Amino acid sequence: EEPTPDTFAPVEVGLHGVTKRFSDQTAVDDITLRVHEGEFFSVLGPSGCGKTTLLRMVAGFEHPDAGRIELDGVDMVGVPPYRRDVNTVFQSYALFPHMSVWDNVAYGVKRKGVKGDALKKTVGEHLELVRLSPFAKRRPAQLSGGQQQRVAIARALAAGPRLLLLDEPLGALDAVLRKELRMELMRIQREVGTTFLYVTHDQEEALVLSHRIAVMNAGKLEQVGYPEDVYERPATRFVAGFIGTSNILDAKVSGVDGHRVELDAPGVTRLRAPLHGEVRHGQRVAATVRPEKVHLYDQAGEPPSGWCVLNGTVRDVVYTGVSTQYVVHIPGGGELVAFVQNTRRIDDAGAPGQPVRLAWDPDFTVLLESADD
Ligand code: ATP
């Protein structure tokens, strides 16, 4: 008989102080986080930061040295992988090469004892879900990489897991296919509602796909938040640098004016940021601003009053299609990058060697700990 729908109910994942060591190295270092039921949750970080190890512990292939993993509040210690209602999709697809697409998708469903019409229905629905119904009779070798990965996703979901783990599933695909398949993945997850725990080093992928993102570095959690949070309000220098491009200015707090912090930075005429939490007069901080928030004027240009302002000299101009990147040298200071949308004809205001004025709304300045602290 068919399983009742609520056996498929998406699960909540709780990690509490999870730590994993390999000889002298701590691969995962005291991670605490909660993945909500039905959430598309990504773990984002550079190669070697411990993401795969974290995923393998949730799957039950590795065991934490310390801490606790819970699925819907139930401690998973001692629960083997096949009893966790969890399935994994790997970068390598790991399809059965001698079986047809249909048999690959049917594999896990049969193992659950589903037969006859119920089996056909489940397999048919999942082939439909990944839009591969016309390819049911083919062998994996007769499919493109993107199609093979869709079979792997259908196979993993057909078995009815309450949590799907995905380890860089788009990693083996070329850039165009990656973009195509990530839209598919997003649609599939929203359609089935299963909790997805997704591991990637690709920040753009994480921003596009996820309800929430955990940023990891060297085994530790740097920030957990909505895509807009980690991008617009990075909590650490690492997050500011790893996700997108950030300008970082070393600065000192010179005063507080209402809800604004006033700052001094070499070569910068006016630097301000919104006041969040406590700051001390004279405190050294890093002030960051995203390049697309920075506007470019000629030196006679008048930015809106109250904006952050600096004068500099254009060093490099790089045309990238959607935008043009201006690298501006700040006399007595460092460099600042501005991305200017190519929505108007580019004139020669801002050729290398020319003086320019850069300005941005102080709401877009984010203060972080100074590197020296
Ligand atoms: P990548 O994206 O390159 O796969 P990752 O973020 O998934 O990286 P992990 O594979 O989790 O990182 O590895 C984290 C660290 O733990 C690495 O330094 C790795 O060398 C180490 N490590 C992982 N598995 C083992 C193991 N079985 N034995 C010893 N060290 C390991």
Residues whose N, C-alpha, C, O or C-beta is under 5 A from the ligand:
A	BS01	ATP	F22 A27 P46 S47 G48 C49 G50 K51 T52 T53
